[in-house]
Amino acid sequence: MSFWRRFARNLGAMVGLAILALVALMAVLAPVLFPFSPWEMRGIPFMPPGEAGFLLGSDSLGRDVAAGIAHGALVSFLVGGVSTVAALLLGVTLGALAGYAGGWVDDAIMRFTEFFQTIPSFVLAVVLVAIFTPSIASIVVSIAIVSWPPVTRVVRAEFLSLRSREFVQAAEVLGRGRIAIMVTEILPNALSPIIVLASLMVATAILLESSLSFLGLGDPNLMSWGFMIGSGRSVIRIAWWMSVFPGIAIFLTVLALNLVGEGLNDALNPRLARRRGIVVT
Amino acid sequence: MMTEARKAATSALGRRTLLAASAAAPALMTLGEARAQGVAPRRGGVLNTIITPEPPVLILGVNNQGPTLIVASKIYQGLLTVTPSLDPAPDLAKSWTRSDDGLTYTFALQEGVKWHDGRDFTSEDVIFSIMKFHMEVNPRARAILQRIDKAEAPDAHTVRFTLKAPFEPFLLIFDVTACAMVPKHIYDGTDFRNNPANATPIGTGPFKFAEWQRGNFIRMVRNEQYWKPNQPYLDGITWRIVPDSQSRALALQTGQVQMTTSNDIEPFDVPRFQQQPNLTVALNGWEYFSPLSWIEINNRLDNLKDPRFRRAMAHAVDRNFIAQRLWFGVGKPATGPIASTTRFHDPSVQMPAFNPREANAILDGMGLRPNAQGVRASIKLMQIPYGEVWNRLSEYLRQAMRQVGIEVTLESTDVAGWVRRLAAWEFETTINFVYQWGDPTLGVERTYVTSNIQKVAFTNTAGYSNPEVDRLFEAARNAAQAEERRRLFSEAQKKIVEDMPLVWLMELAFPTIHDKRLNNVIRTGTGVHASFDDVFLSA
C-alpha cells in the first residue's frame, strides 16, 4: 500500500492537513486580503466583531484583529519552520555522529545532550531571549537551542540499530567513506521518525514563540499570535475578541500539526499503526 | 477646600514674610470647618490598602522610591508640606519667616511633638536631619542643602537657616517626601544606611510602625501621643502587598481594600471603577511631582540633531489620542517642557500641534523625499519596559511616525538594560518620564542644561545644548524674586519649544481610587503622600 493511501485512510490526519492548508493559504494571501500593515490603526478601538468593518473586531489601538491573525500566521510558520530546520541540522548531525561512531564520541555527545535536556526548555528559552534581547533571530535561535536534544536521541537510536545491518556492512566492505555511509546509506533509512518528529517540533515551536510573545519577549516589530493574546489579556473584560481569536488560531494550527504528525507516524510505520496509541517522540 | 482668602494668605513663596498667621491657614480642614460641612470626622476603623511594589525599607532619605514615600509619609513628617498650588503649608513647623534679603529662613516648630519612642522632638533633630542625615544619604536634597551656609537652633523650638545666596524655591524641599525629619538620638554617629533601627522606623507622624511581614503586609497603628489633639482618626493602616494587577483590581472591586494609589490600578481598568457608585476616582494630588513623559531624542545623531526634524516628529503625534485611548483620560496632553501643574508654567507657550500635513511639509523642506515605500528616514525607538500601556505607546508612535514617512523600528529591553543604555547615550529615541518636583529649578532644569549632560540616567541624556537656555536657567535659579523667575522661565520655555529637543507627550497622573466613605484622602499637592492624620472612615 502506498504511503499516501495509508495516510489518507487516517481521518484525523486529513482534517489536520486541511486546516494546515487553510492556515497556509491565509498566510500567503494575507497581503492580498489585508493589503496594509497589521499595526495600522484603522478605526475606532474596541469595536466588537462584525462592526465598523472589522471582521473579528478591533484592538485597543483600533487595529484590525483579523489582519493581525492573517499576517501573524506567516510569522508563526516562519518561526516554527526555521527553528525546526535549525534544530534538525544540529540534532541530526550530533545524533548521527553519536550513533555511528559509538565509544567515547557517543558518550561525550550524549552527556552534552542530557545536560541540555535537564534544563526546562521554556525557562532556557526565556533566559536566552532575555539575554540576546528579543528579535526574530534571537527567538528562532533560542527555540532551536531548546528543541534539538530529542532529535539527537531519536537519530542516535536509529543509527545504532542500523549501523550493524548487512547493507551497511556491505558498504563498509566496499570501502566507502564513513561520511558517505552515514549520509547516503543510513540517513535515508532513518528518515521516517525524523519527519514525524519534525512535524511535532513545528507545533511546539509555534507554541514556544507564542508563549514568549505573550510574556512580552516577542519581536516588537512583528505581529504574532502570542503577542496579540498577551496584549489582549489585560482588557479581556472589555474586549474578549482580542485574545480569543488569536487563541483559536494557535489552537487550530497546533492541533492540525499534531494530527498530521500522528498521521505521518502511522503511515510511515505500518506495523506500529496496528497497535494504536504508541507515538514516537 | 481652601477658600480664596486662605489661598491668598499662603500664596507664593515669594512673599517676604509668612508670619504665624499662616498657621491658621493649613491645607487641612479644621474640625469646626468639617462639622460645618456636615462631615464631622469619626474616630475608629482601620484603612486597608495596597502598596506596589513592596518598599525595600521604610526610612525616608535612605530610600526615596515611590512606594517608600507613600508608606513612610504616615510615619515621618517634614517641616512643611505643599498645597495643590505648590505653596508651602505648615507641618512640623507651625510658621516661618524669610528675611528681606532672602538669605535667612526661620522656622518656629510645633510644641509638644514626641517621637514614637516617647522622646521630645526638638530643633536639634531638625538640624541633624537636614545638615547630617539628608546631606549624606539623599543626593537630590543634598544639591539644595549645600546652599545652606549656617544652620542654628536658638532654642528648642526655633531653627534658623542662612543661605549662601538667595534661593527662591528653598521652602519646597521641606516636604516629608523630600526631607523627612528623623530622630537624632537614634541616628547620630551611626552608619545611617545600615543602622539596625532602620527595621523599626521611629517618626513623629500620626501612625506608628507595628508589623511587617515581607511579601504580605505592612501594618501601622494609631499614634496615641500624636501632637494634634484627637487625631489621627483612623485606628491604623494596613498596606497589603499584591504583585498582580488583576488581583489588585479585584480586591478594590470587592471592598477588601478601601483605597488604591499610584500604579496599583492599570489605566484601562480606571473607566470601570469610575462607574462603580461606591468608589471615588481622584486624579489630583500629584501636583508636587507632576511627572511629564516625552520622546527622548538623542540630539547628537543625524536627522535627530536637526530641530526641523524634531518639530516634524512633534507634529506627527496626536497627544489627545494618547491621553484618551492609551491612558483612558488619566492624565492630560503635554503643552511644553514645564507641566501645567508645576510653578512657572507658561500657558502661552504651546508645542507644535498634531498636524501630519505640516510634518510632511517640514520634511519635504529638509529634502527628505519619500522612497518607493513612502519612507523618508528610519529611526530606532527603544521601548521603555514599564509595562503594557507603555508598549502600546511605542506601537502608536511607530504608526504615527510612519504616517509622515519616518520609519520607526522598536527595540525591546529590560529595566536594567533600558537605564544602562539611556545613561550611556546608546539610543536613538526612547520614551522617558521624570518628576518635576514643583519648581523648574528643582525638576526641569536638569533635563536641558549643558552642564548636566552626563552619562547618568535622568540627566540631560538627550545632549541638548543651547547657551541661551543655560543662561536663563542659571539666572532663574539665582533670582531672588518669583516675578523675575517667572519672566526668565517663560523665556526659557519659548526657547526650548523652538528647539524641540524632546517631544513632550503627557502630563501623567496616577489614579487614587477609594471608597466614598473614606474622607479627606487628597488635601495637599502631594496627595496620598500626606500624613493621613485627618483621614477618617465615615459610618
Interface residues (C-beta under 8 A of the other chain):
Chain A: S37 W39 E40 M41 P45 S60 L61 G62 A130 T133 P134 G216 L217 P220 N221 S231 S234 V235 R237 I238
Chain B: S245 Q246 E266 F268 R272 R325 L326 Q383 E388 N391 R392 S394 E395 Y396 R398 Q399 R402 T409 L410 E411 S412 T413 D414 G417
